[in-house]
Amino acid sequence: MGHNISIILSSYHFFPSNSTGYCGGHDDKIYKTTDLGDSWSYTNNMCCSDFSNFYFFNDTSGIKVYWGGGVANTQDGCQTWNWDTVIGGYSPYPGLGSIQFINDSIGIIAAGQFGTYARTTNQGSSWRIGHIDSSMNVFSIFMKNQNEVYAVGANGKYSRSYDGGQTWTTPIQIIQYSLFDIAFFTDSIGYAVGGSFGAYQVPYARGIIMKTIDGGNNWFVADSSHMGTLSSIEVVTSSIGFAAGARGLILKTVNANSTGINNNLSSVNNFSVHPNITQGIIKVYYGENSNTKNKLTIFNSIGSIVNSSEILSGETIDLSNYSNGIYIYEFINDNSFTHRGKIIKTN
């Protein structure tokens, strides 16, 4: 069943209880359901400003963060809101600015410009404001536990903290595209999603899913096949998750905790790349007529193309001059995506 709610739904928290949930974002409007989503009613707002995100502890108590870094709270299920504080920063679009609590006391807000963030240890009664780096526009922060914290933002910037967000590593660029959300499914496996910064002005921008299998030390492109920038990722269980973004795009995974890459297999029979751990030479096989050439593209860990060629089954590709690390290949047959996998280049 669908519902016609004429605002941009940038934030949601389904559900603080078995039946109550909230959604909203644009023009400070929040809608509430008390019957598991069968019906929705508009709740009171404070003003007319857009807010970036919100979080509810239970049916009645919640916090929301505005574009300009203002924080407000409610204790009566959105009937009234009270200004809490202003943490600064600026999130350029609803939803691009996260709020997360790992328990009822400890939470963190990503507030956009100048690497602004705020951390609380008392359910938002007070906030400690800090800056990851003045050059980083931070869109999302994820606390894996009380010590390990990860941040992503514009232009593929990535930073992490080992002391609960007190101090941060110097941001590095792990991909040229902006990253709008990050989450970990296990201690070692995490994902970051994004795409073009003008996600909502460029409807045909390509979505990017980055993945780490070593706790955030290294990242590679796990998926770049979907049209539409991805702006959020939601963990359901250690294996099940959702990603969503522009043009109504919603993706689901049921093996998020796999240490490999999801191969979107097609009709190509007996396709293989060997060896997938190599010092240089790889050989490509596929069950097509040996006189039929197909396209193989290889990407480095930040998503840049390092090799693209038309190949025959049984041909080899030389990676000897490539740097050591993880590479992603895409095999294309008859101009449609058919297979994706990983190659590890070693000495």
Number of C-alpha atoms within 10 A of each C-alpha: 5 7 9 6 13 7 13 15 16 21 24 18 15 17 19 17 13 11 14 19 22 26 22 26 26 20 16 20 21 23 19 20 18 17 12 15 17 11 13 19 12 16 15 15 15 15 9 10 15 22 29 32 28 28 22 24 18 15 20 14 15 21 22 25 30 26 23 20 26 19 22 19 23 18 17 12 19 23 13 13 18 13 13 18 16 16 22 21 23 24 27 17 19 23 30 26 33 29 23 19 20 13 12 12 13 18 23 27 29 34 35 29 25 18 24 25 30 22 23 17 16 12 18 23 11 13 21 13 17 17 22 24 17 11 13 25 28 38 33 30 28 24 23 18 14 14 12 16 20 22 30 31 31 24 22 24 23 25 23 24 18 15 13 20 23 15 13 18 13 13 19 14 16 22 24 15 23 29 34 31 28 28 23 25 20 16 15 14 19 22 22 31 29 34 28 24 19 12 22 15 10 14 14 15 21 19 25 27 23 22 27 20 20 13 16 18 9 13 20 25 27 23 21 18 14 15 17 26 32 31 28 24 24 16 16 11 13 16 14 15 19 15 21 20 23 21 16 9 15 14 13 13 13 13 15 24 20 14 13 14 17 16 14 12 13 13 10 15 11 9 17 18 18 13 14 17 16 17 17 18 15 19 15 18 18 17 12 16 9 13 9 11 16 17 16 20 16 20 20 20 19 18 21 14 14 12 14 14 12 13 19 19 19 13 12 16 14 13 17 15 9 14 12 15 15 20 24 22 20 21 26 19 18 9 9 9 15 17 20 21 20 22 20 15 20 15 9
